[in-house]
Amino acid sequence: MPKPCEEMLVDLWMSLLLLLWITCVPCVSTTPVLGPSERTQTGGSAAAAVASGLGEGQRLLSRAKRGWVWNQMFVLEEFSGPDPILVGRLHTDLDVGGRNIKYVLAGEGAGTIFAINELTGDIHAMKRLDREEKAEYTLTAQVVNADTDEPLEPPSEFIIKVQDINDNPPQFIEGPYRASVPEMSAVGTPVTRVTATDADDPVYGNSAKLIYSILEGQPYFSVDPNSATIKIALHGMDREMREEYLVVIQAKDMGGHSGGLSGTTTVTVTLTDINDNPPKFSKSLYEFTIPEDLPIGKMGGKVKANDRDIGDNAKSTYNIIEGDDQGMFEIITDSQTQEGILRLKKPLDYETRRAYTLKVEATNVRSEPGSGGPFRDTATVKIVVDDSDEPPIFSKPVYSLEVNENAPINTVIGMVAARDPDSTGSQVRYFIDRHTDMERQFNINADDGKITLAKPLDRETDMWHNITVTAMEVRNHSQISRAIVAIRVMDINDNAPEFANEYEAFLCENGKPGQVIQTVSAVDKDDPVQGHSFNYRLVPEMLNNPNFTIKKNPDNSISVVAKHDAFRRQKQEMYFLPIIVTDNGNPPMSSTNTLTIRVCGCSSDGTVLSCNVEAYVLPIGLSMGALIAILACIILLLVIVVLFVTLRRHKNEPLIIKDDEDVRENIIRYDDEGGGEEDTEAFDIATLQNPDGINGYLPCGSQMLLAYQRLKLNTIVIYCFLTRDVLILHYCSLSFCISVLKSFFLC
């Protein structure tokens, strides 16, 4: 049957498109063609698939066991016609005569993106396709019975590829760019590389083939059209002339041919500094006026060498290369301002030299290899010294004088001298700073600077006196200078030697003859140049001393030695040995010092036990009567205890005590302190205060208790005075016995 007109127009349109595609891409020709009908061994029908736009010379393809012949189908992306675009046509050998069959399409985009004519097998693209979103679709075609939908043959897969068109321009994803290159770089030096990307298919056609060109930045830079490497194109690019450049790079697809799409980016190129400029002084001659009293280390002027470079390349150092033979000046670099600071190293003197001419050099710190450096520049510095009214100058900064300690008042110790360094030569007057001479021991002549003694000196009190002398100009009292005068007091032999300590020697009674009792040394406040040497001797009246003698030791000391062993404390407790000590001064000085020797009791090994004479004599002088009284008191105490126990068995009867003698009259005073609460608890104070009891009646038991308390009291008294006085001891014992007997008989 003839085709409808509409279908014929579609076929004609598709044929023209395919013809155009085949012409452009002759190497890609894979459209399916019809083949002869082939039958399977089971008698099944063969199928054929026909693609639209069949070209002449296309090869025949066949598949065994089925009637389909497949190949890839293509559809142009971004196609937007008024009608759906015909992608291809399917046909089978079963479609013969009036057989009732239909074509079924399944897979990616079936029914939505792609649709098939069930009767003819034509496949159409229903939507506009974008290869950059999806490049191909996999579909399944099958022939089924139109009435029962039973498959007439197995399904087969085929692919529809979206054919690329140049619809994406190149893009610089990482732009805009910044790059740097050293100034004065050679032509062809690489600066940086840019990269553009194209979303089109790089395999199909030239849609993604990029060519780079420079739109802005010539003639300074160039770009490689294929690698997009930006290079230096101009010789001698100087940073000091221009530091930054803006380069515009274009990337164009389709190999740069007409009709291609393009994209651009910017590259900011900065020239980095190299040390290609020398320092340059702003002036060739600098003039400074410096006062002669400018302190050392202070600034006298500034110089500056400018450098067109930056950073470390602009740093310079300054040196004085001529005109400073005496080393009066130095020049240093200010790290912040890069200025040369001229400073004094030695004080200026207008009267000696009034002008200096220096040659100063500035040199770069760094230099580039091959740049011809280091770069330098020189300038002349003229310095004029300005006269100033200077204070007087002493001939010495420190004076050292000596004076004997026995020098008389008004003795001239020495003198100081100062002069006015100015050309006018003003007179100078001298004064002593009394803050350094609080005791006013020295005077100074205001006109000639002679220092005299105002008060006597004592070397043993102050060996050195440091005073400050001021010199003042007569014409200008504000001009004052100072000098230190150190006065040393020289020693004379005016102090006699004496014992180094207050010695007290101890002599044992059982000592042996020749025993060293004490080692004695001497000291002298004087300080002779030859050192001390002392001579010891006994006073003349003790030269024949029968008890002691002295022996000189090598260390300028002596040893006191006992002559016999008959020393006893009972005979004589202490001995006094006067010794004369003489020094070796001129004239010699001497003094008499007495050594006290105490006789003590010692153990067999010589250890001193006791040196107290009273403690030793008291036990020996205790009389036999005192011992008998003490023994009698003890016996009476025992008798009282026995009687007290016996009387306890009898009936206690009241007894009126009538005694004119008050027991409180027997009061014994002693020097020992009481026992505090123990003594209070030991005695019945109320009983002692009222020995007669209530209304003169006191029971016998109370009398016995009173007697016991008195016994205890007198015993303490006896103990306290046992080692003190024999008479007091006897008295205590006697009063104790009377008190006990009286209490007993009354009871």
C-alpha angles and dihedrals in degrees: 000000000000117000120248116259093246093055091048091055091052091050091049092051093049091047091055092050093050090047089054091048093049090050093052097041108029093165095061105067111140104135117141122250135196119267133192117283114267128192127214122233089255092057096254120150123259121235132210132198119212122198121209121257099032111200130211117261096024115148124246120247126195136180124205124233095020140057097235124102111188138192135155118288123214134208127183116244122236091023109157112176128153090256134041112278118246109238099180146309132253123209134173135195088239089068095087132124115345097325112152104236137137137195121242124198125198137164137062111007094354110157094007108051098012128036130186130209103237093210103040102026094233113156118209132187107233098189140041109268130214118201091200089062097043125355101194143010128212114217137177124221126195138171116225137175108272093220104039100022088228113153113251093195137003119282120260131204126229135171129234111201122201106231114225125240126184099265102132123074121215115269133201101218097183098043149151093063135203123201140165136208131179116262118254090031117162122259111274095030107147114243104179142315128242128202130207127188131208122204093209123103108282091198100051116068125314097301092115099033106114130203120191127214137169117245099176132018101061137169089021099058140024133194131217106241094219106032096033091225112158114217140183109268102176128062122232102020103181121204091205088061098043127354106184134043133187115218123189115204124194127202116198127187130212086063090291094297124142115281095034124128122245142197132193139207136182128237119197108207119196123195111224120217126258125183097262099131126072122222114264127200113231089223133026093214128041122188125197133177113210125186113235092234093060106135119246112268094025122125118262099179148327134245128188133202112193122215124195090210122088137225118006090347089067096050117110138182124218128219137176105233101171142021102034104092093146094052094239096146142038132191124211133182122249104224092208103046099022089231126145110241114207111210138176121253097176131026117267123235118200092195091056103040129359105186141030130193115202133183113217126195128201116203130184114247094216132037130190118235109261094009094112093246163171088092120209143171134193136214137181121244118197116196122194117196113222117213116244133186100255126196120249118283121224118222088234131022090218128026123202117202135174132209134173116247091233093052112135124244116282092025110154106240098181142295142251128215132205133171137196107250093203120102090245091064102212119201117258130221125200131221137173117236099235091203085073093043104043094161092049094231093154138048131195131207106241093214107043102019097239113159117215135184116259101176135022116272130223116199091197089061100040122005095182133036117192113193132172120230120199126205118203130188113242093218096046116028092190091069103086132155131184138215132187119236115198112198118194118202109221118219126245126183099262101131125074119222119252140182113293090226140009095265122204113184126202122214123197119225091223093047124135128243112265092029114150106239101181140353111224128196132179138217133206126202090213121088111214119193093235092049130244124311117173131198118208126197139155120254112268094254089055098049091103093043107160094203109045143022135181131234125197119233128209092244094067093265135104136225122223110220130195116232099204143008100237097102114134130176092218089057100042127347102191136030127196118210116189114205127189117219119196128185129213097245128125106275095019118236126210140181137189117237125184123221115207114215119193123197112225140178112252138186124248091270092053099260112148110242107170137357097177113114096194094052089052098046100043100075090046093051096050107122126230090239090060091052091049091049091052091049092048091053090054092050092048089052091056092047091052091053092052093047091048091055091048095049091052088074094059127074113271112238126190114254127197111225113210113175126147091203113088112218090212090074091075095083117158118196119207135170101235119104120244126255095248114222093003092063091046091054094043096062135047098233093187091055092049090051093049107030093164092063125219109340090348096301120120125168120241092246091056089050089054091048090050090051091050092051092050089049091054092047094050091046090058090048090051091050093048094052097037093101098033117055131000094207094054089048091055092048093051092049093049095048090047093054093047091050093050095047092047093052092046096051092045090053 
